[in-house]
Amino acid sequence: MKRHTCILAFVAMLCVHLLAQSSQQASMQLPPEDSPETLQQYVPVLSSVKAQFWKIDPTLGYAVHSVGGGVYVISDNGWQSAFLVTDEGVIVFDAPASFGKSIPSAIAKVTDKPIKVLVYSHTHKDHIGGSAAFKDIKGLQIVALDTVADFLKEMNDPNRLVPNVTFKTEKTISLGGKTVELTRHDYHSNEGDLFIYVPQAKFIMAIDCVTPGYAPFSGFDITTNFHEYLKVFDQLLTYDFDTFVGGHLTSIGTKQDVLMTKEFTIDVYSTVKRIHNGMDQAAFWSETVKQIGPDNEFLLFKVLLDKVVDESVREIQPRWINRLAGVDVWLPSHVRTALIYVRWDDKG
């Protein structure tokens, strides 16, 4: 009986110890990535950026700003589109899914000229998924790259009208004494991207590469070609422009915004390259093998790449956290995009 009592006491003590240990471990765990505690750790949008938010009439859901030369920009503080008014008609640049249905009526408040042309910057539905609002416009020319048209034919998406005027690399649209120059680039989407340039207005539109006031969206705007993305800023700066539209969020940009995003991008790329190439990878690999063994090579690579990402983020973030909004939100994704390029594509 005495022995039985001792065993019960030992079991009870062991249970208490395990429960305490479990509780202690739980208290040490970081909160989930989407928990309120974690989300509150992100830096608020910079006050300088918030000052540029457009005043949106909630009954309309968008606002229209003239930027000169017959060009008007439309925004809902999430997406951006634009149109050019000429003596013979209107040329529209993109029809975002969020407010595309309102573009015809927005244009009608500015001019009585008919809509003649709709230009697609690329295939993504957030930028052209509102084009169904234009389906009943007789004689409308929908202009896009031939590769964009081929993709949209295959998708057969009723919200993205199929282009009926296509080209391979360059096209100039002339209407009512004004011109629009379209040039193919490949910095973002698989099917190609357009620079849309109105020389008379010193206006350029290049979607998903520069977001004025902000760091780029995830993974350098989910680029499918970081090699070409690195070139896009110098390509933009060859144009004579005063107004830049990047397709997203809360501000119209200038050359300074292009230069700022270029500086950020080059900083990420060069930092990642220096840290990755400067590692003694053989020594690091040897130490990691001692901890987890040699069999799980995927895990070995993950530990190595995670180390480069962590060190790069810790170095870069303090330099940019007060210069661009959203740096802490997307910086790890930018570093990973640059790391993939540095390790597998870049020169030594």
C-alpha positions in Angstrom: 0.0 0.0 0.0 2.8 2.4 0.9 4.6 1.6 -2.4 1.4 2.2 -4.3 0.9 5.5 -2.6 4.5 6.6 -3.5 3.9 5.7 -7.2 0.7 7.7 -7.3 2.5 10.7 -5.7 5.4 10.4 -8.2 2.9 10.3 -11.2 1.1 13.3 -9.8 4.3 15.3 -9.4 5.4 14.3 -13.0 2.0 15.4 -14.4 2.3 18.8 -12.6 5.9 19.2 -14.0 4.8 18.3 -17.5 1.9 20.7 -17.4 4.0 23.5 -16.1 6.6 22.8 -18.8 3.9 22.8 -21.5 2.5 26.0 -20.2 5.9 27.6 -20.1 6.6 26.5 -23.7 3.2 27.8 -24.8 4.0 31.2 -23.2 7.3 31.3 -25.1 5.7 30.6 -28.5 5.4 33.5 -30.9 1.8 34.5 -31.9 0.6 33.3 -35.3 1.6 35.6 -38.2 -2.0 36.9 -38.6 -2.7 37.4 -34.9 -3.7 40.9 -33.7 -0.5 41.1 -31.7 1.7 40.4 -34.7 -0.2 42.6 -37.0 0.1 45.5 -34.6 3.9 45.2 -34.8 3.9 46.5 -38.4 4.8 50.1 -38.9 1.8 52.3 -39.7 1.6 54.0 -43.1 4.0 57.0 -43.1 2.3 60.3 -42.5 3.8 61.7 -45.6 2.1 59.0 -47.6 -1.2 59.3 -45.9 -1.2 63.0 -46.8 -1.3 62.0 -50.5 -4.5 59.9 -50.1 -7.1 61.0 -52.5 -10.5 62.2 -51.2 -12.9 59.7 -52.6 -16.6 60.4 -52.7 -18.1 57.2 -51.2 -21.2 57.5 -53.4 -18.9 57.2 -56.5 -16.1 55.1 -55.1 -13.5 56.9 -57.2 -12.0 60.3 -58.0 -10.7 61.9 -61.2 -7.7 64.2 -61.4 -6.5 66.1 -64.4 -2.7 65.9 -64.8 -2.6 68.2 -67.9 -2.3 67.6 -71.7 -5.7 66.1 -71.8 -4.8 63.2 -69.5 -7.0 62.3 -66.5 -6.2 59.8 -63.8 -8.9 57.8 -62.0 -8.3 56.2 -58.6 -10.1 54.6 -55.7 -6.9 54.7 -53.5 -6.4 51.0 -54.4 -6.1 50.9 -58.2 -5.4 53.5 -60.8 -6.5 54.0 -64.4 -6.2 56.9 -66.8 -7.7 58.3 -70.0 -6.7 60.8 -72.7 -9.2 63.2 -74.2 -8.6 64.3 -77.8 -10.6 66.3 -80.4 -11.9 63.1 -82.0 -12.4 60.8 -79.0 -11.1 59.2 -75.8 -8.3 56.7 -75.3 -8.6 54.7 -72.0 -5.7 53.0 -70.3 -6.7 49.9 -68.3 -10.1 49.2 -66.7 -9.5 47.9 -63.1 -11.9 45.3 -61.7 -12.5 47.5 -58.7 -14.0 50.5 -60.5 -13.9 49.7 -64.3 -17.7 49.7 -64.5 -17.7 53.4 -63.6 -15.1 54.6 -66.1 -17.5 55.3 -69.0 -19.7 57.5 -66.7 -16.6 59.2 -65.2 -15.4 60.1 -68.7 -18.9 61.4 -69.6 -18.6 63.9 -66.7 -15.4 65.3 -68.3 -16.2 65.3 -72.0 -18.9 64.4 -74.5 -16.3 62.8 -76.8 -16.9 59.1 -77.5 -14.6 56.4 -76.2 -12.6 55.1 -79.2 -9.8 53.0 -77.8 -9.1 50.9 -74.7 -5.4 49.9 -74.0 -4.4 47.0 -71.9 -1.2 47.3 -69.9 -1.0 43.5 -69.3 -3.2 40.5 -68.6 -3.8 40.7 -64.8 -7.5 40.9 -64.0 -7.1 43.4 -61.2 -6.1 46.0 -63.9 -8.4 45.0 -66.8 -11.1 42.9 -65.1 -13.6 45.8 -65.4 -13.4 46.0 -69.2 -16.8 44.3 -69.6 -18.2 47.7 -69.0 -17.0 48.6 -72.6 -18.5 45.6 -74.4 -21.4 47.6 -75.9 -19.3 50.5 -77.3 -19.5 50.1 -81.1 -16.3 50.2 -83.0 -14.2 50.1 -79.9 -10.5 49.2 -80.5 -9.1 47.1 -77.7 -5.3 47.4 -78.1 -2.8 45.0 -76.5 0.3 42.9 -77.1 -0.3 39.8 -79.2 0.8 37.6 -76.4 -1.7 39.3 -74.1 -4.5 38.7 -76.6 -3.5 35.0 -77.0 -3.6 34.5 -73.3 -7.0 36.2 -72.9 -8.5 34.1 -75.8 -7.4 31.0 -73.9 -8.8 32.2 -70.6 -12.2 33.1 -72.2 -12.9 35.4 -69.2 -16.1 37.5 -69.8 -14.7 40.2 -67.5 -11.7 40.7 -69.7 -12.7 41.5 -73.3 -10.4 40.0 -75.9 -8.3 42.6 -77.8 -9.0 43.2 -81.4 -5.9 45.2 -82.3 -2.6 43.6 -81.4 1.1 44.2 -82.0 4.4 42.6 -81.0 6.8 45.3 -79.6 5.8 48.9 -80.5 2.8 50.8 -81.6 1.8 54.4 -81.9 -1.9 55.5 -81.6 -2.8 58.8 -83.2 -6.2 60.3 -82.5 -7.4 63.9 -82.6 -4.0 65.5 -82.9 -2.5 63.5 -80.0 -0.3 60.4 -79.8 0.2 57.5 -77.4 3.4 55.5 -77.7 3.2 51.8 -76.5 6.3 49.8 -75.9 6.7 46.2 -74.8 8.7 45.3 -71.7 8.9 42.1 -69.7 9.5 43.1 -66.1 6.3 41.8 -64.5 3.9 39.4 -66.2 4.6 36.3 -68.3 2.8 37.8 -71.3 4.5 41.1 -71.3 4.0 44.6 -70.0 3.5 48.0 -71.7 5.0 51.4 -71.1 2.1 53.8 -72.1 3.5 57.2 -72.9 1.7 60.4 -73.9 4.5 62.8 -75.0 2.3 65.9 -75.3 1.3 65.5 -71.6 4.7 64.3 -70.4 2.8 61.4 -68.9 3.9 57.8 -68.5 2.1 54.7 -67.2 3.9 51.5 -66.3 1.9 49.2 -64.1 3.3 47.1 -61.2 6.8 48.4 -60.9 6.7 51.6 -58.9 4.1 52.5 -56.3 4.8 56.1 -55.2 5.5 56.4 -51.5 5.6 52.7 -50.9 8.0 49.8 -51.2 7.0 47.5 -54.1 4.3 44.9 -53.6 5.2 41.3 -52.6 8.3 39.9 -54.4 9.0 43.1 -56.3 5.5 43.3 -57.6 5.3 39.5 -58.1 7.7 39.8 -60.9 8.2 36.8 -63.2 11.5 38.2 -64.4 13.7 39.9 -61.8 16.5 40.3 -64.4 14.3 42.5 -66.5 12.8 44.2 -63.4 16.3 45.5 -62.5 16.4 47.3 -65.8 12.9 48.9 -65.7 13.9 52.0 -63.8 16.6 53.1 -66.2 14.2 52.3 -69.1 11.6 54.6 -67.6 14.1 57.4 -67.0 14.9 57.6 -70.7 11.5 59.2 -71.2 10.7 62.9 -70.7 7.8 62.8 -68.2 6.5 64.8 -65.2 3.7 62.4 -64.3 4.0 58.7 -63.5 1.2 56.3 -62.9 2.0 52.8 -61.4 -1.5 51.5 -61.2 -1.8 51.1 -57.4 -2.6 52.9 -54.2 -2.7 56.5 -53.3 -0.6 58.9 -55.2 0.5 60.0 -58.7 4.2 59.8 -59.0 7.2 61.6 -60.6 10.7 60.8 -61.7 11.7 61.0 -58.0 9.5 58.0 -57.2 11.1 56.0 -59.9 14.6 56.9 -58.6 13.6 56.1 -55.0 12.3 52.6 -56.0 15.4 52.0 -58.1 17.6 52.9 -55.1 15.6 50.5 -52.9 15.7 47.7 -55.4 19.4 48.0 -56.0 20.0 48.1 -52.2 18.1 44.8 -51.7 19.8 43.1 -54.6 23.4 44.2 -53.7 22.9 43.4 -50.0 21.6 40.0 -50.7 24.4 39.3 -53.2 27.1 40.4 -50.8 25.7 38.4 -47.8 25.1 35.3 -49.9 28.4 35.3 -51.8 30.3 36.3 -48.7 29.2 33.3 -46.6 31.6 30.4 -46.0 28.9 28.0 -47.2 31.0 24.9 -46.8 31.6 25.7 -43.1 28.0 26.6 -42.6 26.9 23.4 -44.3 29.2 21.3 -42.2 27.9 22.8 -38.9 24.2 22.4 -40.1 24.9 18.7 -40.9 26.1 18.2 -37.4 22.7 19.4 -36.1 20.2 17.8 -38.5 22.2 15.2 -40.3 23.1 14.9 -44.0 20.0 13.2 -45.4 17.4 15.9 -45.6 19.0 18.1 -48.3 15.9 20.2 -48.8 16.1 21.2 -45.1 19.8 21.9 -45.4 19.1 24.3 -48.2 16.2 25.9 -46.3 18.5 26.6 -43.3 21.1 28.2 -45.6 18.7 30.4 -47.5 16.8 31.4 -44.4 20.0 32.6 -42.9 20.7 34.8 -45.9 17.2 36.2 -45.8 17.2 36.9 -42.1 20.6 38.7 -42.2 19.6 40.7 -45.3 16.3 41.9 -43.8 18.0 42.9 -40.5 20.5 45.0 -42.4 18.2 46.6 -45.0 15.1 47.4 -43.0 16.5 50.1 -40.8 17.7 52.0 -43.9 14.2 52.1 -45.4 11.6 51.8 -42.7 11.1 55.6 -42.5 11.5 56.3 -46.2 9.0 54.1 -47.9 5.7 52.7 -46.5 5.2 49.0 -46.2 8.9 48.1 -46.1 8.5 45.7 -43.1 5.4 44.1 -44.7 7.1 43.0 -47.9 10.9 43.1 -47.4 11.3 39.4 -46.7 9.6 38.6 -50.0 11.8 41.0 -51.9 14.9 39.5 -50.3 13.8 36.0 -51.4 13.1 37.2 -54.9 16.6 38.7 -55.1 18.1 35.6 -53.5 16.6 33.3 -56.1 18.1 35.5 -58.8 21.5 35.8 -57.1 21.9 32.1 -56.4 20.5 30.6 -59.7 20.7 33.3 -62.4 23.1 36.1 -61.6 26.7 36.2 -62.6 29.3 35.7 -59.9 
